[in-house]
Amino acid sequence: MIDNICMRDDIFKHIRESAKILNKSKDMNDNTSNDIINNAKINGKKISDMDMFNLEFSVYSGTKIDFEVKKGETVGIIGTNGSGKSTLLKIITGVLTPTSGEVHVDGRISALLELGAGFNQEYNGIENIYLNGTMMGFSEKEIEAKLPSILEFADIGDYVYQPVKTYSSGMYSKLSFAITAILETDIILIDEVLSVGDARFRKKSYAKMKELINQNDRTVVIVSHDNKTLLDLCDKLLWINDGEVMQFGETKEVLSAYEKYVG
């Protein structure tokens, strides 16, 4: 069935436009995809060649967050509800712009934020796979090569041919995670998505995330309220409160201080 899937030229052209990735040639190739990444700009500045991504910006007036995540590290972000955790991830991805300061990112980013983020509600699952892959900087051929693996991991059956506006929250999370897990990016940002979906899928996605983290060149940032996940997966924790850094360091040490703070 997968071999018979064809993306019409007009559909993929529209996907390119939706992703703000336009190219004169009919088909994007690897060089084109790399050029897009290499020439990408964040807050008007070109991405530099670094072995880490650095973050320095103000979330709210009078407050400041300043930290860096090195290549290959897995960092968890903790804090009470409303502390700015999800806002921070959106600033890293470029969805939101910091009020001041700069964000420097080196590498392709995939982000699992709130359900449906990055999806066109009118597109079906297949079309949204191409849309998300294009937004990550992958070429049509690269996405096509990974398509069977994405569909197998998502395991949502024929719903992949239906508009995603008809999906349940579980289907959203399955397809989103499958795209992120199979299209291998340098940096993965996750906002509580490991806790979504049925028990079988949570177990599968958790195992896949551990596999990705064990690849030393992968950088992962996780927002979670689950202490077991943080202790199991994270090298470091960033604790923020009302847009300010309370502590940044070794996972057990920061988690212990946070638990005492929240009582």
C-alpha positions as CSV (number, residue, x, y, z in Angstrom):
1,M,0.0,0.0,0.0
2,I,2.8,2.4,0.9
3,D,4.4,1.9,-2.5
4,N,1.3,3.3,-4.1
5,I,1.4,6.5,-2.1
6,C,2.1,9.5,-4.4
7,M,2.4,13.1,-3.3
8,R,1.1,15.2,-6.1
9,D,3.3,18.1,-7.3
10,D,0.7,20.7,-6.3
11,I,0.3,19.2,-2.8
12,F,4.1,19.2,-2.1
13,K,4.4,22.7,-3.5
14,H,1.7,23.9,-1.1
15,I,3.5,22.1,1.7
16,R,6.7,24.0,0.8
17,E,4.9,27.2,0.9
18,S,3.3,26.4,4.3
19,A,6.7,25.6,5.7
20,K,8.1,28.8,4.1
21,I,10.6,26.7,2.2
22,L,10.5,27.7,-1.5
23,N,12.8,26.3,-4.1
24,K,13.1,27.0,-7.9
25,S,13.7,23.4,-8.8
26,K,10.9,20.9,-8.9
27,D,12.5,18.5,-6.4
28,M,14.4,19.5,-3.2
29,N,17.7,17.6,-3.0
30,D,20.1,17.0,0.0
31,N,22.2,20.1,-1.0
32,T,19.1,22.3,-1.1
33,S,18.0,21.0,2.3
34,N,21.5,21.6,3.8
35,D,21.5,25.1,2.3
36,I,18.2,25.9,4.0
37,I,19.6,24.9,7.3
38,N,23.0,26.6,6.9
39,N,21.4,29.9,5.8
40,A,18.7,29.8,8.4
41,K,18.4,32.7,10.8
42,I,17.1,33.1,14.3
43,N,16.2,36.6,15.3
44,G,17.8,38.0,12.2
45,K,21.2,36.3,12.8
46,K,22.7,33.4,10.9
47,I,23.2,30.1,12.7
48,S,26.9,29.7,13.6
49,D,28.9,26.5,13.6
50,M,29.1,25.3,17.2
51,D,29.0,22.0,19.1
52,M,26.2,23.1,21.3
53,F,23.2,25.3,21.3
54,N,23.4,28.3,23.6
55,L,20.4,30.1,25.1
56,E,20.4,33.6,26.5
57,F,17.3,35.7,26.6
58,S,14.7,37.4,28.8
59,V,11.4,35.6,29.2
60,Y,9.7,38.5,31.1
61,S,10.7,42.1,31.8
62,G,13.3,42.2,34.5
63,T,14.0,38.5,34.4
64,K,16.7,36.5,32.6
65,I,17.4,32.9,31.6
66,D,21.0,32.2,30.5
67,F,22.3,28.6,30.0
68,E,23.8,26.4,27.4
69,V,23.2,22.7,26.4
70,K,26.2,20.9,24.9
71,K,26.0,18.5,22.0
72,G,24.9,15.1,23.1
73,E,23.4,16.2,26.5
74,T,19.9,15.4,27.7
75,V,18.5,18.3,29.8
76,G,15.2,18.3,31.7
77,I,13.3,21.5,32.4
78,I,11.3,21.6,35.7
79,G,9.1,24.1,37.4
80,T,5.6,24.7,38.7
81,N,2.8,25.3,36.2
82,G,3.1,28.8,34.7
83,S,6.8,29.0,35.3
84,G,7.7,29.4,31.6
85,K,8.8,25.8,30.7
86,S,6.7,25.5,27.5
87,T,7.4,29.1,26.6
88,L,11.1,28.4,26.8
89,L,10.8,25.5,24.4
90,K,8.8,27.6,21.9
91,I,11.5,30.3,22.0
92,I,14.2,27.7,21.3
93,T,12.2,26.4,18.3
94,G,11.5,30.0,17.1
95,V,7.8,29.8,17.5
96,L,8.0,32.7,20.0
97,T,10.5,35.5,20.0
98,P,12.3,36.5,23.2
99,T,11.7,40.0,24.5
100,S,15.4,40.5,24.5
101,G,18.6,38.5,24.2
102,E,19.6,35.8,21.7
103,V,19.1,32.2,21.0
104,H,21.8,30.3,19.1
105,V,21.0,26.8,17.7
106,D,23.3,24.6,15.8
107,G,21.5,21.7,14.0
108,R,18.1,20.5,12.9
109,I,15.4,20.7,15.5
110,S,12.3,18.6,15.9
111,A,9.9,19.6,18.6
112,L,7.0,17.8,20.3
113,L,5.0,20.6,21.9
114,E,1.2,20.8,22.4
115,L,-1.0,18.3,20.5
116,G,-1.4,19.3,16.9
117,A,1.4,21.8,16.8
118,G,2.9,21.9,13.3
119,F,0.0,20.0,11.8
120,N,-2.3,21.4,9.1
121,Q,-5.8,20.3,10.3
122,E,-7.1,19.9,6.7
123,Y,-4.2,17.6,5.6
124,N,-4.2,13.9,6.1
125,G,-1.5,12.1,8.1
126,I,0.7,11.4,5.1
127,E,0.6,15.0,4.0
128,N,1.4,16.2,7.5
129,I,4.4,13.8,7.6
130,Y,5.8,15.6,4.5
131,L,4.8,19.0,5.9
132,N,6.6,18.4,9.2
133,G,9.6,16.8,7.5
134,T,10.0,19.8,5.2
135,M,9.8,22.2,8.1
136,M,12.6,20.2,9.8
137,G,14.7,20.7,6.6
138,F,14.5,17.3,5.1
139,S,14.1,16.8,1.3
140,E,11.1,15.0,-0.3
141,K,13.3,12.0,-1.1
142,E,14.6,11.8,2.5
143,I,11.0,11.9,3.9
144,E,9.8,9.3,1.4
145,A,12.6,6.9,2.4
146,K,11.6,7.1,6.1
147,L,7.8,7.1,5.4
148,P,7.3,3.3,5.9
149,S,9.1,3.4,9.2
150,I,7.1,6.4,10.4
151,L,3.8,4.7,9.5
152,E,4.9,1.5,11.2
153,F,5.9,3.2,14.4
154,A,2.8,5.4,14.6
155,D,0.5,2.4,14.0
156,I,-2.7,4.3,13.4
157,G,-3.8,2.2,10.5
158,D,-5.9,3.7,7.7
159,Y,-6.5,6.9,9.7
160,V,-3.3,8.1,8.2
161,Y,-5.3,8.8,5.1
162,Q,-7.9,10.9,7.0
163,P,-7.6,14.6,7.9
164,V,-5.8,15.0,11.2
165,K,-8.7,17.2,12.5
166,T,-10.6,13.8,12.9
167,Y,-7.8,12.4,15.1
168,S,-8.0,11.6,18.8
169,S,-5.4,13.0,21.1
170,G,-3.7,9.6,21.1
171,M,-3.5,9.5,17.4
172,Y,-2.0,13.0,17.4
173,S,0.7,12.0,19.9
174,K,1.5,8.8,18.0
175,L,2.0,10.5,14.7
176,S,3.9,13.4,16.2
177,F,6.3,11.2,18.1
178,A,6.8,8.8,15.1
179,I,7.8,11.8,12.9
180,T,10.3,13.0,15.5
181,A,11.7,9.6,16.3
182,I,12.2,8.4,12.8
183,L,13.3,11.6,11.1
184,E,16.6,11.8,13.0
185,T,17.3,15.4,13.9
186,D,20.3,16.8,15.9
187,I,18.1,18.3,18.6
188,I,14.8,17.0,20.0
189,L,12.5,19.1,22.2
190,I,9.8,17.3,24.1
191,D,7.0,18.9,26.2
192,E,5.3,16.2,28.3
193,V,4.5,14.1,25.2
194,L,6.0,10.9,26.7
195,S,3.0,10.8,29.1
196,V,0.4,10.9,26.3
197,G,-1.2,7.9,24.5
198,D,-2.1,4.4,25.5
199,A,0.1,2.3,27.8
200,R,1.5,0.2,25.0
201,F,2.5,3.3,23.0
202,R,4.0,5.1,26.0
203,K,6.2,2.1,26.7
204,K,7.3,2.0,23.0
205,S,7.9,5.7,22.8
206,Y,9.9,5.7,26.1
207,A,12.1,2.9,24.8
208,K,12.6,4.7,21.5
209,M,13.5,7.9,23.4
210,K,16.1,6.1,25.4
211,E,17.5,4.6,22.2
212,L,17.8,8.1,20.7
213,I,19.4,9.5,23.8
214,N,22.0,6.8,23.8
215,Q,23.2,8.1,20.5
216,N,25.9,10.4,21.9
217,D,25.5,13.1,19.1
218,R,21.8,13.6,19.9
219,T,20.8,16.6,22.1
220,V,17.5,16.3,23.9
221,V,15.6,18.8,26.0
222,I,12.6,17.4,28.0
223,V,9.9,19.2,30.0
224,S,8.3,16.8,32.4
225,H,6.7,16.6,35.8
226,D,7.6,12.9,36.1
227,N,10.6,12.4,38.4
228,K,11.3,8.9,37.2
229,T,11.6,10.1,33.6
230,L,13.9,12.9,34.6
231,L,16.2,10.7,36.7
232,D,16.3,8.0,34.1
233,L,16.9,10.2,31.0
234,C,18.5,13.5,32.0
235,D,22.1,14.4,32.5
236,K,21.1,17.8,33.9
237,L,18.1,19.7,35.1
238,L,17.1,23.3,34.6
239,W,14.7,24.6,37.3
240,I,12.9,27.8,36.4
241,N,10.4,29.8,38.3
242,D,8.4,32.8,37.0
243,G,10.8,33.1,34.1
244,E,14.0,32.9,36.2
245,V,16.6,30.2,36.6
246,M,16.5,28.9,40.2
247,Q,19.1,26.2,39.6
248,F,20.9,24.4,36.7
249,G,23.1,21.3,37.3
250,E,23.2,17.6,38.1
251,T,19.8,15.9,37.9
252,K,19.5,14.5,41.4
253,E,20.8,17.7,43.1
254,V,18.4,20.0,41.3
255,L,15.5,17.7,41.7
256,S,16.1,17.4,45.4
257,A,16.2,21.2,45.8
258,Y,13.0,21.5,43.7
259,E,11.1,18.9,45.8
260,K,12.0,20.8,49.0
261,Y,10.8,24.0,47.4
262,V,7.4,22.7,46.4
263,G,7.1,20.9,49.8
